Amino acid sequence: MKIIVIGATGTIGKAVVAALSPRHEVISASRNGPHKADIQDTASLEALLEAVGPVDAIISAAGGAAYKPLADLTPADFQMSFDYKLMGQINLARVAPAYLRDNGSITLTAGWWAREPVPNVAAIATVNAGLEGFTRAAALELPRGIRINLVSPPLVGAPEWNAGKVARMTPEDTAKGYLEAVEGTATGQVIDTRPYAKAA
Ligand SMILES: NC(=O)c1ccc[n+]([C@@H]2O[C@H](COP(=O)([O-])OP(=O)(O)OC[C@H]3O[C@@H](n4cnc5c(N)ncnc54)[C@H](OP(=O)(O)O)[C@@H]3O)[C@@H](O)[C@H]2O)c1
């Protein structure tokens, strides 16, 4: 398959590219990456897809949202989170079908904190839950057999602030959720990556 990964240089994206590359032709993209695209800039997404399409799968492992105590979260923090991780990926899913082959797939990224939050993630959990609703609903309307799924990892990697407090898994195990989305047949699903985590 010919697959675009947006966010290909990130913690998760790098592992997704590594997992897909032995079996597929992978095009790596991000704002500063080998191929340039910004999920918040529709014209940049269309330019990338126009240049490299048609493709069989489009993956987003990009986006961010405010991580702060609820008392410190401002309307601007929420709006930034909505504009970035939620609307950025919805934007991508909106433009993607025109560049996908029949029976192609869109895979977006949310996070398990929508289901099992920890303190300081009110904005992140809201965005992730919004992506879950979008994915289930969009799957009903995509044309030509195009599928859409949402990978929902817990904390990935080992950020210093975590200090072992929150359940986490490796980028390599997380990437298996993206393989499931791209190589499987499901649509409208939230893919819980935790079953792929190897026992510590
Ligand atoms: N790491 C975790 O623990 C974790 C857990 C659950 C969910 N997630 C979600 O998984 C996704 C990736 O997380 P990560 O930890 O791998 O992030 P990361 O290490 O910060 O990497 C982000 C990647 O996305 C690209 N990117 C950022 N903003 C972009 C934009 N506007 N348009 C296009 N590309 C953009 C970055 O490259 P450029 O800077 O070159 O654009 C980079 O390739 C995020 O949505 C995050 O919320 C992460």
The ligand as a MOL file (V3000), in Angstrom:
LIG
                    3D

  0  0  0     0  0            999 V3000
M  V30 BEGIN CTAB
M  V30 COUNTS 48 52 0 0 0
M  V30 BEGIN ATOM
M  V30 1 N 2.9320 10.5550 23.4080 0
M  V30 2 C 1.8670 10.1940 24.1400 0
M  V30 3 O 1.9720 9.8150 25.3090 0
M  V30 4 C 0.4910 10.1940 23.5110 0
M  V30 5 C -0.5220 9.4530 24.1130 0
M  V30 6 C -1.7890 9.4600 23.5410 0
M  V30 7 C -2.0330 10.2100 22.4200 0
M  V30 8 N -1.0320 10.9310 21.8600 0 CHG=1
M  V30 9 C -1.3150 11.7020 20.6680 0
M  V30 10 O -0.5600 11.1670 19.6070 0
M  V30 11 C -0.2100 12.2130 18.6970 0
M  V30 12 C 1.3050 12.2190 18.5180 0
M  V30 13 O 1.8970 12.3250 19.7900 0
M  V30 14 P 3.5020 12.2780 19.9540 0
M  V30 15 O 3.7760 12.1570 21.4100 0
M  V30 16 O 4.0780 11.3020 19.0020 0 CHG=-1
M  V30 17 O 3.8580 13.7560 19.5090 0
M  V30 18 P 5.3030 14.3990 19.1940 0
M  V30 19 O 6.4040 13.4980 19.6070 0
M  V30 20 O 5.2550 15.7930 19.7160 0
M  V30 21 O 5.3040 14.4390 17.5940 0
M  V30 22 C 4.3300 15.1520 16.9010 0
M  V30 23 C 4.5020 14.9100 15.4340 0
M  V30 24 O 3.4730 15.6010 14.7350 0
M  V30 25 C 4.0380 16.6300 13.9160 0
M  V30 26 N 3.1380 17.7690 14.0200 0
M  V30 27 C 2.8880 18.5350 15.0990 0
M  V30 28 N 1.9810 19.4760 14.8050 0
M  V30 29 C 1.6440 19.2920 13.4910 0
M  V30 30 C 0.7770 19.9460 12.6200 0
M  V30 31 N 0.0560 21.0260 12.9870 0
M  V30 32 N 0.6750 19.4760 11.3580 0
M  V30 33 C 1.3980 18.4140 10.9440 0
M  V30 34 N 2.2560 17.7510 11.7300 0
M  V30 35 C 2.3760 18.1900 13.0060 0
M  V30 36 C 5.4520 16.8720 14.4890 0
M  V30 37 O 6.3840 17.3270 13.5130 0
M  V30 38 P 6.5290 18.8900 13.1320 0
M  V30 39 O 6.8650 19.6140 14.3910 0
M  V30 40 O 7.6150 18.8790 12.0940 0
M  V30 41 O 5.2110 19.3000 12.5590 0
M  V30 42 C 5.8140 15.4490 14.8800 0
M  V30 43 O 6.1530 14.7130 13.7140 0
M  V30 44 C -0.7700 13.5060 19.3080 0
M  V30 45 O -2.0580 13.7550 18.7690 0
M  V30 46 C -0.8980 13.1600 20.7770 0
M  V30 47 O -1.8980 13.9270 21.4240 0
M  V30 48 C 0.2310 10.9370 22.3720 0
M  V30 END ATOM
M  V30 BEGIN BOND
M  V30 1 1 1 2
M  V30 2 2 2 3
M  V30 3 1 2 4
M  V30 4 1 4 5
M  V30 5 2 4 48
M  V30 6 2 5 6
M  V30 7 1 6 7
M  V30 8 2 7 8
M  V30 9 1 8 9
M  V30 10 1 8 48
M  V30 11 1 9 10
M  V30 12 1 9 46
M  V30 13 1 10 11
M  V30 14 1 11 12
M  V30 15 1 11 44
M  V30 16 1 12 13
M  V30 17 1 13 14
M  V30 18 2 14 15
M  V30 19 1 14 16
M  V30 20 1 14 17
M  V30 21 1 17 18
M  V30 22 2 18 19
M  V30 23 1 18 20
M  V30 24 1 18 21
M  V30 25 1 21 22
M  V30 26 1 22 23
M  V30 27 1 23 24
M  V30 28 1 23 42
M  V30 29 1 24 25
M  V30 30 1 25 26
M  V30 31 1 25 36
M  V30 32 1 26 27
M  V30 33 1 26 35
M  V30 34 2 27 28
M  V30 35 1 28 29
M  V30 36 1 29 30
M  V30 37 2 29 35
M  V30 38 1 30 31
M  V30 39 2 30 32
M  V30 40 1 32 33
M  V30 41 2 33 34
M  V30 42 1 34 35
M  V30 43 1 36 37
M  V30 44 1 36 42
M  V30 45 1 37 38
M  V30 46 2 38 39
M  V30 47 1 38 40
M  V30 48 1 38 41
M  V30 49 1 42 43
M  V30 50 1 44 45
M  V30 51 1 44 46
M  V30 52 1 46 47
M  V30 END BOND
M  V30 END CTAB
M  END
